[in-house]
Structure formats: C-alpha cells, structure tokens
Amino acid sequence: MIDASTSPVRIEFHDGVALVLIDNPPVNATSRAVRAGLLEAVHSARTNVAVKALVIACEGRTFVAGGDIREFGKPPLEPLLPDVCDAIETSAKPVVAALHGTALGGGFEIALACHARVMNNDARIGLPEVKLGLIPGAGGTQRLPRLAGMRAALDIIASGRQVKAAEAVSLGIADCVAEGDLRGEAIAVARSLVGAPLRRIGELATPDFDAKAIEAARGVIEKKARGQISPVKAGEIAMLAATLPLRQGLARERAMFVELMGGGQSRALRHAFFAEREASRVPGLENAAPRAFESIGVVGAGTMGAGVAIALADAGLRVTVVETGAAALEAGRARVRSAYERQTKSGRIDESQSAERQARMAFAEGLEALSSCDLVIEAVFEDMAVKQALFRRLGLIAKSSAVLATNTSYLDVNAIAAASGRARDVIGLHFFAPANIMRLLEIARGADSSADAVATGLALAKRLGKIPVVCGVCDGFIGNRILAAFRAQAEFALEDGALPHEVDAAMEAFGFPMGPFAVSDLSGLDIAWARRKRLEPSRDPQTRYASRVADRLCAMGRLGQKTGAGWYRYESGERIVDPVVTKLIEDVSAEFAIKRAPIDAETIQRNIRAAIVNEGAKILAERVASRALDIDMAMIHGFGYPPWRGGPMFEADEIGLPLVLKDVEAVALSCGRGWEPAPLLVDLARSNQTFGATV
Ligand code: COA
C-alpha cells in the first residue's frame, strides 16, 4: 500500500472518473515512487466500482518528461515502467492520457499504453532516448509502429525529435487536441469510452509498409548516426513490431535497453546531458544577479554581426544594428533579410514570424544609436586597434548600466576592456558562425569583469537557448585554442605521411561531421593565414611549425571552396583529391627531411585526440576553464566533437589516465619538440582536478 501523504501520485474523483495526478517536480520524471503510485492507482481503480474510467495527467510544467535520468545506470527498482504500462494497457476500464508540456520517453510510453491521448495545443510528444544513447524501454518501439505506421515511427524513434500536437493528431498518435480545459476534455473522452471495446495499441497489427522505403530509411539512420549505436539499434528493434507478437517484441526491446544502459555511449551522453545544464552554474557566480536586458546593440553587420542580430531577434529581444556608412548598413540589412528569406523558404518559420522578428530590428549609422541599449555586442573586424578605438567610444556612449561585449575570437579581452575606461562592464561573448544556429557561446571573463556582467552573459545564453561556457582570457579561449592543437596535429600528420583526405576520413570515422581539412576549405584558409602572419614574430623557433603546407596553399591563392581550391579541388561543388596538393605535401616533407611513412586511421585519431586532451589539461591547469565539463561542452557544441563520446575530457577519464599518457607520449614522439605531456596530466590528477565531472 502506498502512503498517500508522501506519494507523488494522487487521485481526484470526478463523477465516475478517477483523475490520476502525478506531481514530481521539476519534470514529473518516472521515479520509482511515481511508477509505484501509478500502478497502485490502476490497481485500485480495478476494484473500485465507483470508478468507470481513468485519466492520467500531471501537475506542474509538463506531463512526464521521461525516466529519471539520475536513476539511470543504477540497479532498477520495481515496479518497472514496462509493468506499469502493461497494467494500464490491459486495464478493463478506459485510461486516457492528458498531455501538456513535453510527454517524452517513458512519459510518452505511458501515454501509448493508454486507450486514448488528448493533447494541449502546445504540447509535444517524443522518444528522445536515442539522445541518451538508449532506446525506448517501456514499449515505445513496439507500440508506436502499431499506432503510427513504420515510417513515422522509425523517424520519431531514431531521431528523438519532438512532435507537435497538430502533427501528432495527423499521424494518429493523439486522438484530439483540447480546445480549452485539457483535463476536463480528457475526462469527457474517458467517459465516452466507457462500455465501448477498448483500443489497445499492443493488440493492433502494424500497418503494411513499403519494405524497400523502410530499408532505405534504415540506411539514412545509420549514416546520420555517425558511429552512435542507439539510433541504429532503435530502428532495428522498432522493425520487429512488424513481425513479432507484442510480448516478444517487448522482451527484445527491454534486453536492448538494458544492454545500452550499461554501455559507454549512454554514460557519455548522460554526462553531456547534465554537463549542458551544469555549464551555466558557474562556481563563484552563484550569487551574482544578471543586469536586466531587453534592448541590445550589435556593432558590425558582417556575417557574424548579422548572425548575432538574428539570434537576438529570434529570442524576442530588440536589436539595433550599427554600421559605419550607408553602404555597409544596407549590405547588413540585405544579409539579414536574405537569411530570413532562406528560413521561410525552407519552412523553418512562416512569413508572419519572419516579419515579427525583423520588426524587432533597427538599423542605424553611428554608435550614438546605442546610447540606451542594455547590452552592446561588438562584431567588427578582428584588429586590436579597431576594437580598442570602438570600445573607447562605447565606454562614453553606452549607458552606465550597460554591459559591453566583444565577439573577438583571439584578441586580448583585457586590452579591449581597458580601452573602454570601464573594464568591469566588459566581457567577451564569443559566438560561433552561424551565430543563430550554433549552440556554443563562450563567455570570456576579463581580469576586471564584474560578476554581474558575466552573469548577464549567462542570462543572455539562456535566453538564446545556447550552451554557455565561461572561460578566462587566453589566445583562442577554450575552443579555438584546442582547435589550434587539433589542427597542428592534423597538419603534422600530412608532413609525416598522410594526405588530407586520409586525415579527414579518419576524423569522420571518429564521429566528427567533417574532417579538419574539409572544414578548413569550407570556412576559408585566409583568416588563419592572416593570424599566422600576425603571430609570426612571436613564434617559438624551437617548436615545430605546423602550417608550412597551409601557408603555401594560401600563397598560391588556394583559399578553400570560395576560390574553387584549397586542400582539395572543387568541381561543381564536388570535393576532389588534388594531385597538386599531394605533390606539394611531399615536397614539404622532403624539404624538411621528414621521412614519410603511411599513418593508419587509428594513429591519426589517437594523436589528434591526445593533442586535444593535452591542450585541455593545460587549459584547466591555467584556470582558463574551471571545469573539465566546460571543455567537453565547448568541443561538442562548437566543434562537432561526437556527443556520444561525452567530450574529450570525459573520454580521457573513461579511458583512464595511463592510456592517455601513452597517447600523449605518442604525440610527443610524433611532433618532435614542444609538448609538455606527462607531468602536467599527472599533476592534475594528483591535485584532484582530474578530468570529467562525475554524473
Ligand atoms: N530525469 C531527471 N531530471 C531531469 C529529467 C529527467 N528525465 N529531465 C529534466 N530533468 C531536470 C534537469 O536536469 C533540470 O534539473 P536542474 O534544474 O537541476 O538542472 C530540470 O529537470 C529542468 O530541466 P531543463 O532541461 O533545464 O528544463 P527545460 O524546460 O529546458 O526542458 C525538458 C525540459 C523535459 C524538455 C528537458 O529537460 C529534457 O529534454 N529532458 C530529458 C527528457 C528525456 O530525455 N527523457 C527520456 C529519458 S529516457
């Protein structure tokens, strides 16, 4: 018997209908107590003659949003969710789910076990288990194909995407959308089902499907998964719904769920899930209150400035975009307009949303237009003198409560802040292009940045739906600094014996969406070249220089895709291995007396991974990042590090330090001088600043 005073599940009686209410903040996860309470409610309704039907609904912001992820990986406690779902589905009295918020994972599986589903207009359903390295474990893979057909089920299960109410109704997943009072309408539906034969999804046959099309869909899933196991397994298990009886399908589903739960990929994705949320809780800033912001200025309407402005307007903020001169301003306006046109064309947003967002933007010449902004974000040319001159003026023009942010990628935030005359108001806000899409936002904390200015950056990230990573000031912050180490290793591999397409293939096999040389061609080789030239005088001649090949490509005018050639040659958009580049690489190796030898994919991956971890360790040691999880988040959300690996530092932790040390030694060997590997990592471990946050 459940203690009603402590159970998160309670029952209200509405004239023959038992309204079963789950109240387990924050997201009504199916903890053991919730499972037990639900089971008890269904059982007690069975024997209560006054109860003719049941409605399951939730208090708070959402219907059940899934299993309690904090319980994952621990021994499961009874009752298990599949048993709860079974009790619901086999109930002789109708059970209706009343869905609001996000009915996800186990929550949606509870709803699938019910005999009907009523959704709020803004509710969503989904099976996001694959995003945690799992598959649905309580019938989702077996019931959804029976209800919505194989094609829709595969899409929803393998992508983990959320489905809005209108689509759910059109796919037959939800029976109706409530027009007003969700619970009242669900109760009415429940009453209407009393006495009629119940529609149990588990008893339905999976509708016929085009086997060829489904096979093709499976191929797409595998390709998209890029090494992640769960979407592929989810697809395989869902397919069983077509051939196996429910019980057998459920048993296979459960076995796979348990297997994946114990695996490394799920551990890594759970780490990433909590790290995403932990990233905004920065030690030392717990009590810092952000400054209020509604109106934001963006200086510069180039690619980055326009992207930032769009991200802000999309989040409902008022934006004033400033450029010097009418022509630049008009170009910026056109850039924004065409970005919105692309979005409406692709169906991401509709015309009215596009108009509404653009209406929040104003364009002006001259910084004076920013005098009433709460926050100003600079996205002008990457040049210290230009930025300092700008901040000198912004320091005078912006109101005294405004936060001033620089979007510099590499320059010294402290030197920029000093120019403003009000360094406490200055932070770095480093967006990644395209700024309205990429989720990473590095927030650089200058030596004199006030806690509330940094907290304002964090609040902005939340408003924009971005993952904030707070970091100290250094060349390249966290992400670009690690990228430099990554790239150096990739370029060493070229001189030592590999070719660009081999390095790219190795890193794509590792799980990156694109290899480093393909990325470089896409973003253009010239910016990094300009930076190398700028840093040339201060380069340590004792350290092996990585970019000899890149320098020569740039000198030849091969700046990447935009010039039709870079590391590769491009013909009608197709990337082609170019013998000219092969010859150039071989010439450089010969010139520097490097004996070329083939490098296998595993060695390339190991060396690059070790370089990343090693740089990450330095970043931690220097306190540029205060936590390993910040590095993981920067790499996953800014640079395409495969999320199912949990990030480089989590992975290092999982592999264990000794192996990492071995890898780093390998790196030290492969790149000659310039690494300080083992002692640093050992010191970090000893001083208990070890890698990876425990989840
Ligand atoms: N188990 C345990 N805790 C959960 C949880 C779950 N399934 N889902 C969310 N939480 C916690 C979060 O960790 C967060 O806790 P915190 O405030 O201590 O950081 C809190 O609930 C709020 O979540 P958050 O993501 O910050 O809120 P949101 O409103 O932006 O999003 C959800 C809500 C439900 C959409 C989102 O949390 C989500 O997608 N959760 C995972 C759902 C899932 O994968 N379910 C299937 C599990 S197999």
Boltz pocket constraint, residues with backbone or C-beta under 6 A from the ligand:
constraints:
  - pocket:
      binder: B
      contacts: [[A, 26], [A, 27], [A, 29], [A, 65], [A, 66], [A, 67], [A, 68], [A, 69], [A, 70], [A, 102], [A, 104], [A, 105], [A, 106], [A, 128], [A, 129], [A, 132], [A, 134], [A, 277], [A, 278]]
      max_distance: 6.0
